[in-house]
Amino acid sequence: MDLPARIDSLLAELKLWARGLYHGMIRHPAYENIEKAAEDLEDEFMLACFPDAFGIPSPVSYYTAELLPYLTDDFEAWQRRMWDRDSLIERKGQQYHF
């Protein structure tokens, strides 16, 4: 087998491998499920750390206030997402009704 033919076959295999990697990491529906599960875990963590943001008194907030400088950007996005009840209920409903 000559060198150009081997290079062409290696490039074809590399393209196939790259296409499969792209599909598996970015386009596959499981990617969205993993992203939603990670967001749910983040929501639960933030609610456990900062329940007083929604009027739930908790002594934990006193101790977790030290985390606030590190979570400022995430906190603002989380608070907006939690106050938007329509989107939250829709998203949770999608988990059970396909």
Secondary structure, 3 states (H helix, E strand, C coil): CCHHHHHHHHHHHHHHHHHHHHHHHHHCHHHHHHHHHHHHHHHHHHHHHCHHHHCCCCCHHHHHHHHCCCCHHHHHHHHHHHHCHHHHHHHHHHHHCC
